[in-house]
Amino acid sequence: MPIGVDTSWVKKGGARGYVTTRAFSWSIGKKDSGWVLVVSKGREFESSVPRLLRWVFSPDDPYFLKSAVIHDVLLEDGFREAFADSQWFEAALSVHAPRLRTSVAFTLMILRRFAVRGFDASL
């Protein structure tokens, strides 16, 4: 586990791969923005990485677990994918994930979406 990444809020398990062990909040846009997403205790989520890329990116990487749950909650609450993706990126940086690795993962996430669905203005 990378030094300094707090994973005390999550455990491996549940039907989707991970479960939050306590509630936490995420300030959307910037710290103390007033727009807060609350992730509840017991929230199941997944950290998905295409099989082809698992030699580079692990779905169990602690740097990206907070990103994954925030992304899942936003999508399941009906927010657009592009917005959820932006918060995935910001959450990764908030736990000091390596910027280059985060940027590559983020870019691949977007490229995969376009490869699967093509351009969709509703993203």
Steps between C-alpha positions, in 0.01 A plus 500: 500500500633846416615688808251759619190373317220461754298188424343464844164601348480199266528122502512241226174309469136531406344410168689772312847461650519769768288635787539825691549445873402853594332797338711778357440820308652637183496872418413538133705751305729609782542458874228680697302571182170443677408231248557176686450141393451265794603138448316284750635221717440159345508636143611231257704602199741367245837613380503376144799473272474329161682166505734613225632780724533310828872448445533879539204599721365291786132527598628470858728803481436704818567823311185449294250349747355832616478605135311181415234538768444869427473422128250218563284709733485790255410275206236314698354832617451598135790736439660505156799278438729792418420661835551173690828450313621846604431420864681165461807696389471757781452229766812317382704817524355572846672186636822596324485236229789543258390769253636328187342165588172669588500697176571189293223304677256790455584534130459125446163509679374766261648336191341169595161668529535648150625170359201315644226756430641750256448871546190583700430864581307396812822385669 
